[in-house]
Amino acid sequence: MASRSKFKDPGLILTIVLVLYASFVFIWWPTEIYVGGISLVGWLMFIGLFFWFLLAIIYCLWIEKLEKE
């Protein structure tokens, strides 16, 4: 069984993506931009829920693909 590089591990890659998204939201937090009466940070956090769900689906499909190989 050939060992894969830890840098190509789906969990590590998707964790980095999540940390980058969370960092973007928290860096943006002090700004006061409102869209539809709601802070842009609130919208980013709301969209983040769907983004995290999408990443969970991608992770599951990616792991299944790797296990088949």
KOLPALO-61234 format. One line per 5 residues: number of its first residue (from 1); for each residue x, y, z of C-alpha. Coordinates in steps of 0.05 Angstrom, whole numbers. Layout:
NUM = X Y Z; ...
***
This chain:
1 = 0 0 0; 30 66 -22; 28 121 29; -1 187 8; 29 254 26
6 = -4 286 87; -8 351 48; -56 318 -1; -102 294 55; -174 318 42
11 = -185 333 115; -124 379 119; -141 414 54; -214 427 73; -194 449 143
16 = -148 501 112; -206 525 68; -251 531 129; -198 569 168; -187 617 110
21 = -262 630 104; -270 641 180; -209 687 179; -240 728 123; -305 736 162
26 = -271 755 228; -223 804 194; -284 836 161; -323 838 227; -306 910 249
31 = -331 941 184; -401 968 183; -429 950 115; -503 934 113; -541 897 59
36 = -616 894 67; -611 921 138; -565 864 160; -491 869 170; -449 839 115
41 = -414 796 168; -482 767 185; -494 750 112; -425 719 107; -438 676 169
46 = -505 654 140; -475 636 73; -419 601 112; -470 550 137; -484 527 66
51 = -411 531 49; -393 485 106; -448 436 86; -420 436 15; -350 422 42
56 = -377 364 83; -407 334 19; -342 345 -19; -303 312 37; -347 250 38
61 = -344 242 -38; -269 254 -39; -256 202 16; -300 151 -19; -262 162 -84
66 = -195 153 -49; -219 89 -14; -241 59 -81; -171 71 -110
***
